[in-house]
Amino acid sequence: MSQTIAPVLGEATVQDLREAVRGEILTPADAAYAEAARVWNGAHDGHRPALVVRCSGAADVIAAVGFARGNDLPIAVRGGGHSIAGFSTCDGGVVIDLSRMTEVRVDPVARRATVGGGAVWADVDHETQAHGLATTGGLISTTGVAGFTLGGGIGWTMRKFGLACDNLAAADVVTADGRLVHASETENADLLWGLRGGGGNFGIVTQFELDLHPLGPIVYAGPIFYPADAAGDLLRAFRNWAGTAPGEITGLVDLTTAPPLPVIPEEWHGKKVVAFIAASTGPVDEGEALVRTLREVAEPIADLLGPMPYGVIQTLIDPLWEKGIHAYFKATNLARLDDELIDRLRKLHLAAPGPQCEIHVHQMGGAVARVAEDATAFSDRSMPFVLNAVTGWRDEGAGAAHRDWARAVISAASDASTGRAYVNFLGDAGAGRTSYGGAAYDRLVLLKDDYDPTNVFRLNQNVQPSAAAA
Ligand SMILES: Cc1cc2nc3c(=O)[nH]c(=O)nc-3n(C[C@H](O)[C@H](O)[C@H](O)COP(=O)(O)OP(=O)(O)OC[C@H]3O[C@@H](n4cnc5c(N)ncnc54)[C@H](O)[C@@H]3O)c2cc1C
């Protein structure tokens, strides 16, 4: 938490900006400032931006960038505000907040959605499902389309439809020098490459164009909960199943604690459990056959895997991750899920310091792996699994124990890791070259030199331009 006090800006300059924008500008003098300065992650609350500009459109974004640069102030860009590392707030700078820019328009014939730069996945799912369409979104519906898609985007439909960034067909971007440029396969294609995994390094996306696919309204999806002592058997069965399962299904094993939900027998509430969660994009009546082997692992505590509305699986765990919770994640890409690692994960699960300490093992492959390594900035595509240590806590004093535990989970996997990590699952800044890998990172630096040579957009998993690195 930061104690820095926001600098006093000349009211004349702020007044100029007020006249230039149609959205809202909040300074520490405004009653609504405290709420506007809050981010989703309580662990990053307490920062004091000089102002929050709630933009109404691209013109406001251009004005805000110009104002910040003219006053030599740092810029934090906010889409859904879910950054685990706290990138969408700052001290003494300008928060360019796109959370009012949530419009989603669907072209059902072209199977394409245009999505405002501040929309969250609930906005997209709501509009696209009205047409029986969907695209890969997050496991939580309040996560922003922007940060999620620009970093990569792991979701329930990825093994059939690709990552979110693979469905990014085009974008409108406000650059560091205040231009509004379009990026697509035929226009500024280099920029589109960078937006597909390179994060917010190259500008502020005011509008996304996302490819859509037929899906729903009913899909075969949901969780099966088992006692914690089935974790080893489940992870081994999951490893074997994952290698042969068709792209229609995407699965996840979650070593967690049973939440106090009515669908879970009360005697299990608060106890360590392991869940297999999956979603199929295929025919509903073929879903059961796809997951049968994972049903035979042990006697379940609760089996909720079956036909359900797509909108339900997309919002199922929202109540556990409400705004204000403190959160820290740490992740690594796995080259293998061997018996030694399974044993270490099983033990770390039992040693977790709180009920929202979860070990996620995501099944990758399918459509994710079919995209060429150099086709997008998201470049580590051959890994069969992604390991994510997810923690959330409400008592401020519990942060150190949660962070230490998450780091221990990822350290335990070091010999099974590809050495790379998915940037959106990292709670610490400075992921850089290690996460992207040398070749992709070198290309990202060249793109950064073109679009943001003075590193105006640096509150992100930062790609340092050559001038800064020299
Ligand atoms: C509860 C929770 C669940 C999650 N689940 C998943 C999941 O299922 N799959 C997954 O892949 N990830 C998941 N994530 C991680 C998520 O993808 C990242 O936190 C992502 O960055 C959030 O995007 P946002 O727009 O909400 O965040 P923000 O905090 O608004 O922004 C994140 C980053 O993107 C930049 N940015 C934001 N908007 C723009 C814009 N319009 N233009 C340019 N840059 C912008 C910001 O400056 C910042 O650097 C989850 C995170 C949380 C907290």
Ligand as a Chemical Component Dictionary entry (heavy atoms), coordinates in Angstrom:
data_LIG
# 
_chem_comp.id                   LIG 
_chem_comp.type                 NON-POLYMER 
_chem_comp.pdbx_formal_charge   0 
_chem_comp.three_letter_code    LIG 
# 
loop_
_chem_comp_atom.comp_id 
_chem_comp_atom.atom_id 
_chem_comp_atom.alt_atom_id 
_chem_comp_atom.type_symbol 
_chem_comp_atom.charge 
_chem_comp_atom.model_Cartn_x 
_chem_comp_atom.model_Cartn_y 
_chem_comp_atom.model_Cartn_z 
_chem_comp_atom.pdbx_ordinal 
LIG C1  C1  C 0 -10.350 -13.081 -10.370 1  
LIG C2  C2  C 0 -9.506  -13.184 -11.597 2  
LIG C3  C3  C 0 -9.737  -14.201 -12.499 3  
LIG C4  C4  C 0 -8.951  -14.322 -13.641 4  
LIG N1  N1  N 0 -9.202  -15.345 -14.510 5  
LIG C5  C5  C 0 -8.470  -15.441 -15.633 6  
LIG C6  C6  C 0 -8.732  -16.464 -16.578 7  
LIG O1  O1  O 0 -9.648  -17.259 -16.439 8  
LIG N2  N2  N 0 -7.942  -16.540 -17.662 9  
LIG C7  C7  C 0 -6.929  -15.644 -17.892 10 
LIG O2  O2  O 0 -6.277  -15.753 -18.920 11 
LIG N3  N3  N 0 -6.674  -14.661 -17.026 12 
LIG C8  C8  C 0 -7.409  -14.542 -15.904 13 
LIG N4  N4  N 0 -7.126  -13.563 -15.007 14 
LIG C9  C9  C 0 -5.998  -12.654 -15.251 15 
LIG C10 C10 C 0 -6.448  -11.520 -16.151 16 
LIG O3  O3  O 0 -6.387  -11.959 -17.480 17 
LIG C11 C11 C 0 -5.517  -10.305 -15.985 18 
LIG O4  O4  O 0 -5.563  -9.870  -14.658 19 
LIG C12 C12 C 0 -5.916  -9.192  -16.940 20 
LIG O5  O5  O 0 -4.832  -8.309  -17.080 21 
LIG C13 C13 C 0 -7.132  -8.427  -16.460 22 
LIG O6  O6  O 0 -7.542  -7.498  -17.414 23 
LIG P1  P1  P 0 -8.360  -6.208  -16.950 24 
LIG O7  O7  O 0 -8.659  -5.395  -18.149 25 
LIG O8  O8  O 0 -9.463  -6.622  -16.066 26 
LIG O9  O9  O 0 -7.278  -5.520  -16.019 27 
LIG P2  P2  P 0 -6.701  -4.060  -15.835 28 
LIG O10 O10 O 0 -6.187  -4.058  -14.443 29 
LIG O11 O11 O 0 -7.654  -3.009  -16.216 30 
LIG O12 O12 O 0 -5.497  -4.036  -16.852 31 
LIG C14 C14 C 0 -4.498  -5.036  -16.894 32 
LIG C15 C15 C 0 -3.359  -4.565  -17.790 33 
LIG O13 O13 O 0 -3.865  -4.297  -19.103 34 
LIG C16 C16 C 0 -3.685  -2.914  -19.430 35 
LIG N5  N5  N 0 -4.920  -2.437  -20.071 36 
LIG C17 C17 C 0 -6.154  -2.444  -19.548 37 
LIG N6  N6  N 0 -7.037  -1.957  -20.432 38 
LIG C18 C18 C 0 -6.335  -1.641  -21.547 39 
LIG C19 C19 C 0 -6.687  -1.114  -22.811 40 
LIG N7  N7  N 0 -7.955  -0.816  -23.117 41 
LIG N8  N8  N 0 -5.708  -0.931  -23.722 42 
LIG C20 C20 C 0 -4.419  -1.225  -23.442 43 
LIG N9  N9  N 0 -4.020  -1.734  -22.238 44 
LIG C21 C21 C 0 -4.978  -1.942  -21.310 45 
LIG C22 C22 C 0 -3.453  -2.224  -18.106 46 
LIG O14 O14 O 0 -2.733  -1.052  -18.217 47 
LIG C23 C23 C 0 -2.696  -3.275  -17.320 48 
LIG O15 O15 O 0 -1.347  -3.262  -17.656 49 
LIG C24 C24 C 0 -7.909  -13.403 -13.875 50 
LIG C25 C25 C 0 -7.685  -12.369 -12.965 51 
LIG C26 C26 C 0 -8.470  -12.250 -11.843 52 
LIG C27 C27 C 0 -8.196  -11.151 -10.881 53 
# 
loop_
_chem_comp_bond.comp_id 
_chem_comp_bond.atom_id_1 
_chem_comp_bond.atom_id_2 
_chem_comp_bond.value_order 
_chem_comp_bond.pdbx_ordinal 
LIG C1  C2  SING 1  
LIG C2  C3  SING 2  
LIG C2  C26 DOUB 3  
LIG C3  C4  DOUB 4  
LIG C4  N1  SING 5  
LIG C4  C24 SING 6  
LIG N1  C5  DOUB 7  
LIG C5  C6  SING 8  
LIG C5  C8  SING 9  
LIG C6  O1  DOUB 10 
LIG C6  N2  SING 11 
LIG N2  C7  SING 12 
LIG C7  O2  DOUB 13 
LIG C7  N3  SING 14 
LIG N3  C8  DOUB 15 
LIG C8  N4  SING 16 
LIG N4  C9  SING 17 
LIG N4  C24 SING 18 
LIG C9  C10 SING 19 
LIG C10 O3  SING 20 
LIG C10 C11 SING 21 
LIG C11 O4  SING 22 
LIG C11 C12 SING 23 
LIG C12 O5  SING 24 
LIG C12 C13 SING 25 
LIG C13 O6  SING 26 
LIG O6  P1  SING 27 
LIG P1  O7  DOUB 28 
LIG P1  O8  SING 29 
LIG P1  O9  SING 30 
LIG O9  P2  SING 31 
LIG P2  O10 DOUB 32 
LIG P2  O11 SING 33 
LIG P2  O12 SING 34 
LIG O12 C14 SING 35 
LIG C14 C15 SING 36 
LIG C15 O13 SING 37 
LIG C15 C23 SING 38 
LIG O13 C16 SING 39 
LIG C16 N5  SING 40 
LIG C16 C22 SING 41 
LIG N5  C17 SING 42 
LIG N5  C21 SING 43 
LIG C17 N6  DOUB 44 
LIG N6  C18 SING 45 
LIG C18 C19 SING 46 
LIG C18 C21 DOUB 47 
LIG C19 N7  SING 48 
LIG C19 N8  DOUB 49 
LIG N8  C20 SING 50 
LIG C20 N9  DOUB 51 
LIG N9  C21 SING 52 
LIG C22 O14 SING 53 
LIG C22 C23 SING 54 
LIG C23 O15 SING 55 
LIG C24 C25 DOUB 56 
LIG C25 C26 SING 57 
LIG C26 C27 SING 58 
# 
